[in-house]
Amino acid sequence: MNQYQYAGANLAVIEPSYERTDGRRRDIVNNAISVQEASNTVAALEYLKSHSIAPQVIERVLLEPAKRRYHTAQ
């Protein structure tokens, strides 16, 4: 599916890009997901905050699992 989703006559809505651009942050986020599964959400939240992950990323990763990115080997 492409990044544009038509929402009527001549309007296009751009869906946000959730592509990972930083391998280090990817690893931090993946570690936080493991912490959340093994411990709890508060521990994962503190871990992400301590690594300066943006609040909107923290919210998406911890509270909206359906929007998580899954890394596939290429």
N, CA, C and O atoms as a GROMACS GRO file, in nm:
protein
  296
    1MET      N    1   0.085  -0.117   0.000
    1MET     CA    2   0.000   0.000   0.000
    1MET      C    3   0.090   0.123   0.000
    1MET      O    4   0.191   0.127   0.069
    2ASN      N    5   0.052   0.223  -0.077
    2ASN     CA    6   0.138   0.341  -0.079
    2ASN      C    7   0.099   0.437   0.032
    2ASN      O    8   0.000   0.418   0.101
    3GLN      N    9   0.180   0.542   0.048
    3GLN     CA   10   0.162   0.630   0.164
    3GLN      C   11   0.042   0.724   0.151
    3GLN      O   12   0.010   0.796   0.245
    4TYR      N   13  -0.024   0.723   0.035
    4TYR     CA   14  -0.139   0.810   0.017
    4TYR      C   15  -0.268   0.730   0.026
    4TYR      O   16  -0.279   0.620  -0.028
    5GLN      N   17  -0.362   0.787   0.094
    5GLN     CA   18  -0.492   0.723   0.110
    5GLN      C   19  -0.595   0.827   0.069
    5GLN      O   20  -0.603   0.934   0.130
    6TYR      N   21  -0.673   0.797  -0.033
    6TYR     CA   22  -0.767   0.896  -0.082
    6TYR      C   23  -0.887   0.907   0.009
    6TYR      O   24  -0.947   0.806   0.048
    7ALA      N   25  -0.922   1.029   0.044
    7ALA     CA   26  -1.029   1.055   0.139
    7ALA      C   27  -1.140   1.137   0.074
    7ALA      O   28  -1.199   1.223   0.140
    8GLY      N   29  -1.168   1.113  -0.049
    8GLY     CA   30  -1.275   1.186  -0.114
    8GLY      C   31  -1.232   1.237  -0.250
    8GLY      O   32  -1.132   1.191  -0.306
    9ALA      N   33  -1.307   1.332  -0.302
    9ALA     CA   34  -1.289   1.384  -0.436
    9ALA      C   35  -1.143   1.404  -0.476
    9ALA      O   36  -1.084   1.316  -0.538
   10ASN      N   37  -1.087   1.516  -0.440
   10ASN     CA   38  -0.949   1.546  -0.480
   10ASN      C   39  -0.859   1.564  -0.359
   10ASN      O   40  -0.762   1.640  -0.365
   11LEU      N   41  -0.889   1.496  -0.252
   11LEU     CA   42  -0.810   1.509  -0.131
   11LEU      C   43  -0.728   1.384  -0.108
   11LEU      O   44  -0.774   1.272  -0.134
   12ALA      N   45  -0.607   1.402  -0.060
   12ALA     CA   46  -0.523   1.287  -0.023
   12ALA      C   47  -0.473   1.309   0.119
   12ALA      O   48  -0.432   1.420   0.155
   13VAL      N   49  -0.478   1.205   0.197
   13VAL     CA   50  -0.429   1.211   0.334
   13VAL      C   51  -0.299   1.133   0.339
   13VAL      O   52  -0.294   1.017   0.297
   14ILE      N   53  -0.194   1.195   0.389
   14ILE     CA   54  -0.066   1.127   0.398
   14ILE      C   55  -0.060   1.052   0.530
   14ILE      O   56  -0.074   1.111   0.637
   15GLU      N   57  -0.039   0.921   0.521
   15GLU     CA   58  -0.025   0.841   0.641
   15GLU      C   59   0.115   0.862   0.697
   15GLU      O   60   0.210   0.878   0.620
   16PRO      N   61   0.130   0.864   0.828
   16PRO     CA   62   0.263   0.886   0.886
   16PRO      C   63   0.356   0.771   0.852
   16PRO      O   64   0.315   0.655   0.848
   17SER      N   65   0.482   0.805   0.827
   17SER     CA   66   0.582   0.703   0.800
   17SER      C   67   0.636   0.651   0.932
   17SER      O   68   0.681   0.728   1.017
   18TYR      N   69   0.630   0.519   0.950
   18TYR     CA   70   0.682   0.460   1.073
   18TYR      C   71   0.811   0.384   1.046
   18TYR      O   72   0.849   0.296   1.123
   19GLU      N   73   0.880   0.419   0.937
   19GLU     CA   74   1.006   0.351   0.907
   19GLU      C   75   1.112   0.387   1.009
   19GLU      O   76   1.125   0.502   1.049
   20ARG      N   77   1.187   0.287   1.049
   20ARG     CA   78   1.297   0.311   1.142
   20ARG      C   79   1.413   0.372   1.065
   20ARG      O   80   1.446   0.329   0.954
   21THR      N   81   1.474   0.472   1.124
   21THR     CA   82   1.588   0.537   1.059
   21THR      C   83   1.714   0.527   1.143
   21THR      O   84   1.821   0.568   1.098
   22ASP      N   85   1.705   0.474   1.261
   22ASP     CA   86   1.818   0.473   1.353
   22ASP      C   87   1.827   0.336   1.421
   22ASP      O   88   1.741   0.300   1.502
   23GLY      N   89   1.932   0.261   1.389
   23GLY     CA   90   1.948   0.127   1.445
   23GLY      C   91   1.962   0.126   1.596
   23GLY      O   92   1.914   0.035   1.662
   24ARG      N   93   2.028   0.227   1.651
   24ARG     CA   94   2.046   0.235   1.797
   24ARG      C   95   1.911   0.250   1.866
   24ARG      O   96   1.882   0.180   1.964
   25ARG      N   97   1.830   0.340   1.815
   25ARG     CA   98   1.697   0.360   1.875
   25ARG      C   99   1.608   0.238   1.856
   25ARG      O  100   1.527   0.205   1.942
   26ARG      N  101   1.624   0.171   1.743
   26ARG     CA  102   1.549   0.047   1.720
   26ARG      C  103   1.580  -0.053   1.831
   26ARG      O  104   1.490  -0.115   1.886
   27ASP      N  105   1.708  -0.068   1.862
   27ASP     CA  106   1.748  -0.162   1.967
   27ASP      C  107   1.693  -0.120   2.104
   27ASP      O  108   1.651  -0.205   2.182
   28ILE      N  109   1.695   0.009   2.132
   28ILE     CA  110   1.641   0.060   2.259
   28ILE      C  111   1.492   0.028   2.268
   28ILE      O  112   1.444  -0.020   2.371
   29VAL      N  113   1.419   0.055   2.161
   29VAL     CA  114   1.275   0.029   2.160
   29VAL      C  115   1.247  -0.120   2.174
   29VAL      O  116   1.158  -0.160   2.250
   30ASN      N  117   1.323  -0.203   2.103
   30ASN     CA  118   1.304  -0.348   2.115
   30ASN      C  119   1.332  -0.396   2.257
   30ASN      O  120   1.262  -0.482   2.309
   31ASN      N  121   1.436  -0.341   2.320
   31ASN     CA  122   1.465  -0.376   2.460
   31ASN      C  123   1.351  -0.334   2.551
   31ASN      O  124   1.314  -0.408   2.643
   32ALA      N  125   1.295  -0.217   2.526
   32ALA     CA  126   1.184  -0.168   2.609
   32ALA      C  127   1.062  -0.259   2.596
   32ALA      O  128   0.992  -0.284   2.694
   33ILE      N  129   1.036  -0.307   2.476
   33ILE     CA  130   0.924  -0.400   2.456
   33ILE      C  131   0.947  -0.527   2.536
   33ILE      O  132   0.854  -0.581   2.596
   34SER      N  133   1.070  -0.574   2.538
   34SER     CA  134   1.104  -0.693   2.618
   34SER      C  135   1.086  -0.666   2.767
   34SER      O  136   1.036  -0.750   2.840
   35VAL      N  137   1.127  -0.546   2.810
   35VAL     CA  138   1.108  -0.507   2.951
   35VAL      C  139   0.960  -0.504   2.984
   35VAL      O  140   0.919  -0.553   3.090
   36GLN      N  141   0.880  -0.446   2.896
   36GLN     CA  142   0.736  -0.439   2.920
   36GLN      C  143   0.675  -0.578   2.934
   36GLN      O  144   0.592  -0.602   3.021
   37GLU      N  145   0.717  -0.670   2.846
   37GLU     CA  146   0.662  -0.806   2.850
   37GLU      C  147   0.708  -0.882   2.975
   37GLU      O  148   0.631  -0.957   3.034
   38ALA      N  149   0.834  -0.861   3.015
   38ALA     CA  150   0.890  -0.935   3.129
   38ALA      C  151   0.855  -0.872   3.263
   38ALA      O  152   0.847  -0.942   3.365
   39SER      N  153   0.836  -0.741   3.264
   39SER     CA  154   0.815  -0.671   3.390
   39SER      C  155   0.682  -0.596   3.387
   39SER      O  156   0.578  -0.652   3.422
   40ASN      N  157   0.688  -0.469   3.345
   40ASN     CA  158   0.565  -0.390   3.337
   40ASN      C  159   0.586  -0.267   3.251
   40ASN      O  160   0.699  -0.235   3.213
   41THR      N  161   0.479  -0.198   3.221
   41THR     CA  162   0.483  -0.082   3.133
   41THR      C  163   0.560   0.034   3.194
   41THR      O  164   0.632   0.105   3.123
   42VAL      N  165   0.548   0.054   3.325
   42VAL     CA  166   0.618   0.165   3.391
   42VAL      C  167   0.770   0.147   3.378
   42VAL      O  168   0.841   0.244   3.351
   43ALA      N  169   0.818   0.025   3.396
   43ALA     CA  170   0.962   0.000   3.382
   43ALA      C  171   1.008   0.028   3.239
   43ALA      O  172   1.114   0.086   3.218
   44ALA      N  173   0.928  -0.013   3.141
   44ALA     CA  174   0.962   0.012   3.001
   44ALA      C  175   0.959   0.162   2.971
   44ALA      O  176   1.044   0.212   2.898
   45LEU      N  177   0.861   0.232   3.026
   45LEU     CA  178   0.851   0.377   3.010
   45LEU      C  179   0.976   0.446   3.063
   45LEU      O  180   1.033   0.532   2.995
   46GLU      N  181   1.016   0.411   3.182
   46GLU     CA  182   1.135   0.473   3.242
   46GLU      C  183   1.261   0.442   3.161
   46GLU      O  184   1.347   0.528   3.145
   47TYR      N  185   1.270   0.320   3.110
   47TYR     CA  186   1.384   0.282   3.027
   47TYR      C  187   1.390   0.369   2.902
   47TYR      O  188   1.496   0.421   2.868
   48LEU      N  189   1.277   0.386   2.834
   48LEU     CA  190   1.273   0.468   2.713
   48LEU      C  191   1.304   0.614   2.743
   48LEU      O  192   1.378   0.678   2.669
   49LYS      N  193   1.247   0.666   2.851
   49LYS     CA  194   1.275   0.806   2.889
   49LYS      C  195   1.422   0.826   2.919
   49LYS      O  196   1.479   0.929   2.884
   50SER      N  197   1.485   0.729   2.984
   50SER     CA  198   1.627   0.742   3.020
   50SER      C  199   1.717   0.741   2.896
   50SER      O  200   1.833   0.781   2.903
   51HIS      N  201   1.663   0.694   2.783
   51HIS     CA  202   1.739   0.692   2.658
   51HIS      C  203   1.691   0.801   2.562
   51HIS      O  204   1.720   0.797   2.442
   52SER      N  205   1.618   0.899   2.615
   52SER     CA  206   1.573   1.016   2.537
   52SER      C  207   1.490   0.981   2.413
   52SER      O  208   1.504   1.044   2.308
   53ILE      N  209   1.406   0.882   2.427
   53ILE     CA  210   1.314   0.848   2.318
   53ILE      C  211   1.197   0.946   2.325
   53ILE      O  212   1.146   0.976   2.433
   54ALA      N  213   1.155   0.994   2.209
   54ALA     CA  214   1.049   1.095   2.201
   54ALA      C  215   0.918   1.044   2.264
   54ALA      O  216   0.883   0.927   2.247
   55PRO      N  217   0.848   1.132   2.336
   55PRO     CA  218   0.722   1.092   2.402
   55PRO      C  219   0.620   1.028   2.308
   55PRO      O  220   0.553   0.932   2.346
   56GLN      N  221   0.607   1.080   2.185
   56GLN     CA  222   0.509   1.022   2.093
   56GLN      C  223   0.549   0.880   2.051
   56GLN      O  224   0.463   0.797   2.023
   57VAL      N  225   0.679   0.853   2.045
   57VAL     CA  226   0.725   0.718   2.014
   57VAL      C  227   0.697   0.625   2.132
   57VAL      O  228   0.650   0.513   2.114
   58ILE      N  229   0.726   0.673   2.252
   58ILE     CA  230   0.700   0.594   2.373
   58ILE      C  231   0.552   0.556   2.380
   58ILE      O  232   0.519   0.440   2.404
   59GLU      N  233   0.466   0.653   2.358
   59GLU     CA  234   0.322   0.626   2.364
   59GLU      C  235   0.280   0.522   2.261
   59GLU      O  236   0.207   0.428   2.292
   60ARG      N  237   0.328   0.539   2.138
   60ARG     CA  238   0.291   0.445   2.031
   60ARG      C  239   0.341   0.305   2.060
   60ARG      O  240   0.268   0.207   2.044
   61VAL      N  241   0.466   0.296   2.103
   61VAL     CA  242   0.527   0.164   2.125
   61VAL      C  243   0.463   0.091   2.243
   61VAL      O  244   0.434  -0.028   2.234
   62LEU      N  245   0.442   0.161   2.352
   62LEU     CA  246   0.394   0.094   2.473
   62LEU      C  247   0.242   0.079   2.480
   62LEU      O  248   0.192  -0.016   2.538
   63LEU      N  249   0.169   0.173   2.420
   63LEU     CA  250   0.024   0.172   2.435
   63LEU      C  251  -0.052   0.132   2.309
   63LEU      O  252  -0.172   0.104   2.315
   64GLU      N  253   0.017   0.127   2.195
   64GLU     CA  254  -0.049   0.092   2.070
   64GLU      C  255   0.031  -0.016   1.997
   64GLU      O  256   0.091   0.012   1.893
   65PRO      N  257   0.033  -0.137   2.048
   65PRO     CA  258   0.116  -0.242   1.989
   65PRO      C  259   0.084  -0.270   1.842
   65PRO      O  260   0.172  -0.317   1.768
   66ALA      N  261  -0.037  -0.243   1.798
   66ALA     CA  262  -0.072  -0.267   1.658
   66ALA      C  263   0.006  -0.174   1.564
   66ALA      O  264   0.018  -0.203   1.445
   67LYS      N  265   0.059  -0.064   1.617
   67LYS     CA  266   0.134   0.032   1.535
   67LYS      C  267   0.285   0.012   1.545
   67LYS      O  268   0.361   0.092   1.492
   68ARG      N  269   0.326  -0.092   1.613
   68ARG     CA  270   0.470  -0.119   1.624
   68ARG      C  271   0.526  -0.160   1.490
   68ARG      O  272   0.458  -0.221   1.408
   69ARG      N  273   0.652  -0.127   1.470
   69ARG     CA  274   0.724  -0.171   1.352
   69ARG      C  275   0.792  -0.303   1.385
   69ARG      O  276   0.843  -0.322   1.495
   70TYR      N  277   0.791  -0.391   1.291
   70TYR     CA  278   0.859  -0.518   1.312
   70TYR      C  279   0.973  -0.528   1.214
   70TYR      O  280   0.954  -0.518   1.093
   71HIS      N  281   1.091  -0.548   1.267
   71HIS     CA  282   1.212  -0.556   1.186
   71HIS      C  283   1.216  -0.689   1.114
   71HIS      O  284   1.196  -0.795   1.174
   72THR      N  285   1.243  -0.683   0.985
   72THR     CA  286   1.261  -0.805   0.908
   72THR      C  287   1.400  -0.803   0.849
   72THR      O  288   1.444  -0.701   0.797
   73ALA      N  289   1.469  -0.915   0.856
   73ALA     CA  290   1.605  -0.924   0.802
   73ALA      C  291   1.599  -0.912   0.651
   73ALA      O  292   1.510  -0.968   0.586
   74GLN      N  293   1.695  -0.840   0.595
   74GLN     CA  294   1.698  -0.823   0.450
   74GLN      C  295   1.821  -0.888   0.392
   74GLN      O  296   1.841  -0.884   0.271
   0.00000   0.00000   0.00000
